[in-house]
């Protein structure tokens, strides 16, 4: 059953307009460690991530990935 699902999925990925293509962006704000968990920098850090996400989407990314510690909450 799992093998059939994998084969079907692979076949579907290879057909269509964007076959084998998924525009992905990885957002990394490069926040200094001493600022990352400080509440006074929270809004700026979030704004930076949201801005970079919008920029990536406008550039054609359909999937934008943030790190697990991107938002200091």
Phi and psi in degrees as a GROMACS rama.xvg file:
@    title "Ramachandran Plot"
@    xaxis  label "Phi"
@    yaxis  label "Psi"
@TYPE xy
-64.0555  -42.2023  UNK-2
-60.3576  -41.926  UNK-3
-62.4603  -41.9345  UNK-4
-62.3196  -42.6443  UNK-5
-64.3294  -42.9498  UNK-6
-64.9174  -42.8494  UNK-7
-61.4227  -47.2374  UNK-8
-61.1697  -42.7532  UNK-9
-62.6425  -40.5474  UNK-10
-64.3281  -40.4508  UNK-11
-67.1051  -35.8655  UNK-12
-67.7247  -26.5444  UNK-13
-89.1995  1.17942  UNK-14
-114.392  157.368  UNK-15
100.378  176.799  UNK-16
-60.9723  -41.9061  UNK-17
-108.493  37.7475  UNK-18
-54.5827  126.985  UNK-19
71.978  14.3855  UNK-20
-130.297  126.302  UNK-21
-139.166  104.073  UNK-22
-67.106  116.73  UNK-23
-121.46  143.814  UNK-24
-128.324  144.491  UNK-25
-114.247  123.399  UNK-26
-97.4715  126.996  UNK-27
-141.151  110.203  UNK-28
-81.3088  -8.50339  UNK-29
54.9518  54.075  UNK-30
-84.0881  128.33  UNK-31
-57.6971  141.797  UNK-32
-56.6178  -37.5205  UNK-33
-69.8523  -18.0462  UNK-34
-95.9922  -23.8852  UNK-35
-54.0153  -42.745  UNK-36
-106.747  11.3061  UNK-37
-87.7206  123.051  UNK-38
-56.2339  -28.579  UNK-39
-68.4786  -19.2186  UNK-40
-102.647  -3.52552  UNK-41
-54.3979  -50.3246  UNK-42
-62.742  -41.974  UNK-43
-64.9499  -42.0372  UNK-44
-62.4467  -46.7279  UNK-45
-63.6448  -43.8398  UNK-46
-59.1061  -41.8481  UNK-47
-61.1431  -44.6334  UNK-48
-65.6244  -43.3895  UNK-49
-64.518  -39.7513  UNK-50
-63.765  -45.5589  UNK-51
-66.1029  -32.6977  UNK-52
-66.9327  -45.0134  UNK-53
-60.9862  -43.7217  UNK-54
-60.1292  -42.6626  UNK-55
-65.4869  -42.2452  UNK-56
-64.6598  -41.2698  UNK-57
-64.8296  -28.3719  UNK-58
-82.7487  -3.48608  UNK-59
113.528  0.716606  UNK-60
-68.9542  134.005  UNK-61
-103.537  -10.6874  UNK-62
-135.735  124.442  UNK-63
-119.149  127.015  UNK-64
-110.529  130.778  UNK-65
-108.468  153.257  UNK-66
-70.9317  163.237  UNK-67
-66.6906  -19.3311  UNK-68
-112.595  26.8148  UNK-69
-68.1764  -36.1446  UNK-70
-110.002  116.574  UNK-71
-78.4029  73.3916  UNK-72
